[in-house]
Every structure is written in C-alpha cells, then in structure tokens.
Amino acid sequence: MHVDQKSVSNQTHRITYTHIKTGGPRICFMFSGLGYTYEKPLLYYVTMLMLKHGINVVHIHYTYPKELMTKSTDEIADVMMKDIDLVLQDVLSHDDYQNIIFAGKSIGTIPLIQRMMKDEAYKEAVMLLLTPLLTRTELFESLLESTHKGLIVIGTRDHYYNESVYRLKTKKVHIEVIENADHSLDVLYSPAESLRALETVLDGIEQLL
C-alpha cells in the first residue's frame, strides 16, 4: 500500500487530496461533510473497509464556509464540483480503474446526487450516501429517479431525516435507518448503540462490495 498527498489546480481553484493506493482495480472517492472529516469514526472505518477489500481510496480535502449551506442545492453542487472535478480528472487520467465507488457524508452527498449520479460516465458506479440531506426536495426527487446501485444510511434523530426515505428503496438501493441516531450516526449518551450503528453501516456496505 502506498499513500500519496497531492494537490491539483487550475486558474481559479486549488484542491488537495490523499490517494491511498492498494494496487487493486477498484477505487472509492470519498466526499466528507463540512465538519465531519475523514478522521471521524464513520469515514475512518469506511476507509478501513475499502482497504480490507483491496480498494484504492481517495480523500478529497475541501473546505467551505458554513454559509454555503444557505445556498440552493444546485449552487452548492456547482461550487463543490469545481474542486471535485479537478481531483477526478487527475486521478482517472493516470489509472484505468474497472469499478468506481463514491461515498459521501452530509454535504458531500449533494454533488454525488445532483451531478455524479446524473453523469452517464458514472452510471455503473456504486453510491454510498451517508446521512444525505433528504429534507432538500431537489435531492429527494433526484434519488427517486436514480437507477444506481447503492446504500442510503440515515438516523431518525438526524435533522435531515425524511420519513419518506423508504420510498427510495429499490432492487439496487438498500436503505438503513438507524433508530435514535443523529447526523453523525451517534446515539446520544449510548456508546454501545453508536458502535452497533456503525457496525450496521459497515455490514451494509460490505454486502455491496
């Protein structure tokens, strides 16, 4: 295994990313939340799971002001894609990966749902949507139209939880609703239940791999 820290830029943007190379034919691009970074439990263990299966991992290190969340869903997607596209182009221009997985947490699910899932180039990609912002109508409607294989995970105490989430379940998309879990998929004051929630998520992802 080899770890590269890289930065890419154009005339207006510069973005850094970490590329963990296993030598395998599959790759997982990960999009963190605004405050939920790759060192936090959920994304840390999803990374470990990918590496266990010999899947290359790319962590994209973007930072945005909290005010970005006041923008429309499409405006957020456009802002983020200017950074994400730089990384995708750099990584995929050097290696021909047979399978692509996208894993997004919170705000990281916005470009996945509004852009990547609508891009013909990624129609076969597996989508892992961890605590997507389901109360944003545009995201929910886009997910209803999706034909991707994937997993949606959200907690019932997440402020983005939508009781209609089961409408998104298809033969290809699995739904995991974690009772009493918040936006970090933690069950307040219950470490044991929080760990079980994490195990549920990892089991769901492993079934897709």
C-alpha positions in Angstrom: 0.0 0.0 0.0 1.2 3.5 -0.9 -0.1 6.9 0.2 0.2 10.0 -2.0 -0.7 13.5 -0.8 -1.3 15.6 -3.9 -2.7 19.0 -4.9 -4.2 20.0 -8.2 -5.1 23.4 -9.5 -6.4 25.5 -12.4 -6.6 29.2 -12.8 -9.2 29.7 -10.1 -9.1 26.6 -7.8 -6.6 24.6 -5.9 -7.5 21.4 -4.0 -5.6 18.7 -2.2 -6.4 15.1 -1.9 -5.0 11.9 -0.3 -4.7 8.8 -2.6 -4.3 5.5 -0.8 -3.1 3.0 -3.4 -3.6 -0.7 -2.9 -2.8 -1.8 -6.4 -6.3 -3.2 -6.9 -8.6 -2.5 -9.8 -11.3 -0.6 -7.8 -11.4 2.9 -6.4 -13.5 4.7 -3.9 -13.7 8.5 -4.0 -14.8 9.9 -0.6 -16.5 13.3 0.0 -16.6 14.4 3.6 -19.0 16.6 5.5 -18.3 20.2 6.4 -17.2 19.3 9.9 -17.2 15.6 9.6 -13.8 14.8 8.2 -12.0 11.5 7.3 -10.6 11.1 10.8 -14.1 10.8 12.3 -15.4 7.3 13.1 -17.8 6.7 10.2 -15.4 7.8 7.4 -12.4 6.3 9.1 -13.9 2.8 9.3 -15.4 3.0 5.8 -11.9 3.8 4.6 -10.6 0.8 6.5 -13.3 -1.4 5.0 -12.3 -0.3 1.5 -8.6 -1.1 2.1 -9.6 -4.5 3.6 -11.1 -5.3 0.2 -8.1 -4.0 -1.7 -10.0 -0.9 -3.0 -8.0 2.2 -3.6 -9.3 5.3 -1.7 -9.2 9.0 -2.5 -10.0 11.5 0.3 -10.8 14.9 -1.2 -9.9 17.7 1.2 -12.3 20.6 0.5 -13.2 23.4 3.0 -16.1 25.7 2.7 -17.7 28.4 4.9 -20.9 27.3 6.7 -22.7 30.0 4.8 -22.5 27.7 1.7 -25.4 25.7 3.3 -27.7 28.7 2.8 -27.3 28.4 -1.0 -29.6 26.4 -3.3 -28.8 22.7 -3.7 -27.6 23.3 -7.3 -25.4 26.2 -6.3 -23.8 24.0 -3.7 -23.2 21.3 -6.2 -21.7 23.7 -8.7 -19.3 25.1 -6.1 -18.1 21.7 -4.9 -17.8 20.2 -8.4 -15.2 22.8 -9.4 -13.0 21.2 -6.8 -14.1 17.6 -7.2 -13.7 17.6 -11.0 -10.0 18.6 -10.6 -9.4 15.6 -8.5 -11.4 13.1 -10.6 -9.6 14.3 -13.8 -6.2 14.0 -12.1 -6.7 10.5 -10.6 -8.6 8.9 -13.5 -6.2 10.3 -16.1 -3.4 8.2 -14.6 -5.1 4.9 -13.9 -7.9 2.9 -15.6 -10.0 1.6 -12.7 -12.5 -1.1 -13.5 -15.0 -0.1 -10.9 -15.8 3.2 -9.1 -17.4 3.7 -5.8 -18.5 7.1 -4.4 -19.0 7.6 -0.7 -20.4 10.9 0.5 -21.2 12.2 4.0 -23.8 15.0 4.5 -22.9 17.9 2.2 -20.7 15.5 0.3 -23.8 13.7 -0.9 -25.0 16.9 -2.8 -22.6 16.7 -5.7 -23.0 12.9 -5.7 -26.8 13.1 -6.1 -27.1 16.2 -8.2 -24.1 15.7 -10.5 -22.3 12.3 -10.4 -25.5 10.2 -10.4 -26.7 12.2 -13.5 -23.4 11.8 -15.4 -23.5 9.0 -17.9 -19.8 8.4 -17.3 -20.6 7.1 -13.8 -23.8 5.2 -14.5 -22.3 1.9 -13.2 -20.7 3.5 -10.1 -21.8 2.3 -6.6 -23.2 5.2 -4.5 -22.8 5.2 -0.7 -24.9 8.1 0.7 -24.2 8.5 4.4 -26.7 10.9 6.1 -27.9 12.6 2.8 -29.8 15.8 3.2 -33.2 14.3 2.4 -35.2 17.3 3.5 -33.9 19.1 0.4 -36.6 18.4 -2.1 -34.3 18.5 -5.1 -32.1 15.8 -3.6 -35.0 13.5 -2.7 -36.6 13.9 -6.2 -33.2 13.2 -7.9 -32.9 10.0 -5.8 -36.4 8.9 -6.8 -35.2 8.9 -10.4 -31.9 7.2 -9.8 -31.0 3.7 -11.2 -27.7 3.3 -9.4 -26.7 0.5 -7.1 -26.0 1.8 -3.6 -26.8 2.3 0.0 -28.6 5.2 1.9 -28.0 5.5 5.6 -29.7 8.0 8.0 -30.7 8.2 11.6 -34.2 9.0 12.9 -32.8 11.9 15.0 -31.0 13.4 12.1 -32.4 16.8 11.3 -32.2 15.9 7.6 -34.3 12.7 8.2 -37.3 12.3 6.0 -39.9 9.7 6.9 -40.5 9.0 3.2 -36.9 7.6 2.9 -38.3 4.1 2.3 -39.8 5.3 -1.0 -36.2 5.3 -2.2 -35.7 1.6 -1.7 -35.3 -0.3 -5.0 -33.8 -3.7 -6.0 -30.4 -1.9 -6.3 -30.6 0.6 -3.5 -30.7 -0.5 0.2 -31.9 1.7 3.0 -30.6 1.6 6.6 -32.5 3.8 9.0 -30.7 3.9 12.4 -33.2 4.4 15.3 -32.3 7.4 17.5 -29.1 8.1 15.6 -28.2 11.8 14.9 -26.5 13.4 11.9 -23.2 11.8 13.0 -24.9 8.4 13.3 -24.3 8.6 17.0 -26.9 7.5 19.5 -26.7 10.2 22.2 -25.1 9.0 25.5 -25.0 5.4 24.3 -21.6 4.4 23.0 -22.6 0.8 22.7 -25.6 1.6 20.5 -23.4 4.0 18.5 -20.9 1.2 17.8 -23.8 -1.1 16.8 -25.0 1.6 14.4 -21.5 1.8 12.9 -21.4 -2.0 12.5 -24.8 -1.9 10.7 -23.4 0.6 8.2 -20.3 -1.3 7.6 -22.2 -4.6 7.1 -24.5 -2.8 4.6 -21.5 -1.5 2.6 -19.7 -4.8 2.7 -22.7 -6.5 1.1 -22.3 -4.2 -1.8 -18.6 -4.8 -2.2 
